[in-house]
Amino acid sequence: DAGVIQSPRHEVTEMGQEVTLRCKPISGHDYLFWYRQTMMRGLELLIYFNNNVPIDDSGMPEDRFSAKMPNASFSTLKIQPSEPRDSAVYFCASTWGEGRAFFGQGTRLTVV
Amino acid sequence: EDQVTQSPEALRLQEGESSSLNCSYTVSGLRGLFWYRQDPGKGPEFLFTLYSAGEEKEKERLKATLTKKESFLHITAPKPEDSATYLCASNSGGSNYKLTFGKGTLLTVNP
């Protein structure tokens, strides 16, 4: 298996623009997570899904953030409109078992 | 609210110089304590899960231990390839899958 695949790897956008991050989890995993990593706050859980259903979105910072999982092999995290403080590395992870999450390579987002 | 604190923030060792990283946690109903390794530009990679005080796990030069309030990652005779950021995370009773991460310890091993 190729692991968790995220795209794009890098994204530079202007403030106010819509940004969409994409994730393909490992086949057979029924949990998918979106994390954000910054120097100041470390790694934070934004939202997670079980069997394509959002279970806990309490970490989503604002209404500007939304996430979907239309099927078992694809998820998106959208930021609209983007702001400079959204600059971070966004990770997608998946798992079939408690805690042992497999992470993607991340998307480094820069909002200028 | 669950809290995980790692120390030191950064550690520089000479090759072969053993040391330990600390992870203190404050959670209600710990279900698991996890260690991950993260290399620059990559996602965290799973190392260990510990479930109860007194438990130990080993992998090559790494050994993780758990008490009721903290976990240690012992590195024996480290090599330069052990250089990475080591992350600790807790999983508490509120949710099976919601991990709370510490900010990590950046380990540098000089040859």
Interface residues (C-beta under 8 A of the other chain):
Chain A: V4 Y31 F33 G42 L43 E44 L45 Y48 N50 I55 D56 F91 A93 T95 E98 G99 R100 A101 F102 F103 G104 Q105 G106
Chain B: R31 G32 F34 G41 K42 G43 P44 E45 F46 T49 L87 A89 N91 S95 N96 Y97 K98 L99 T100 F101 G102 K103 G104
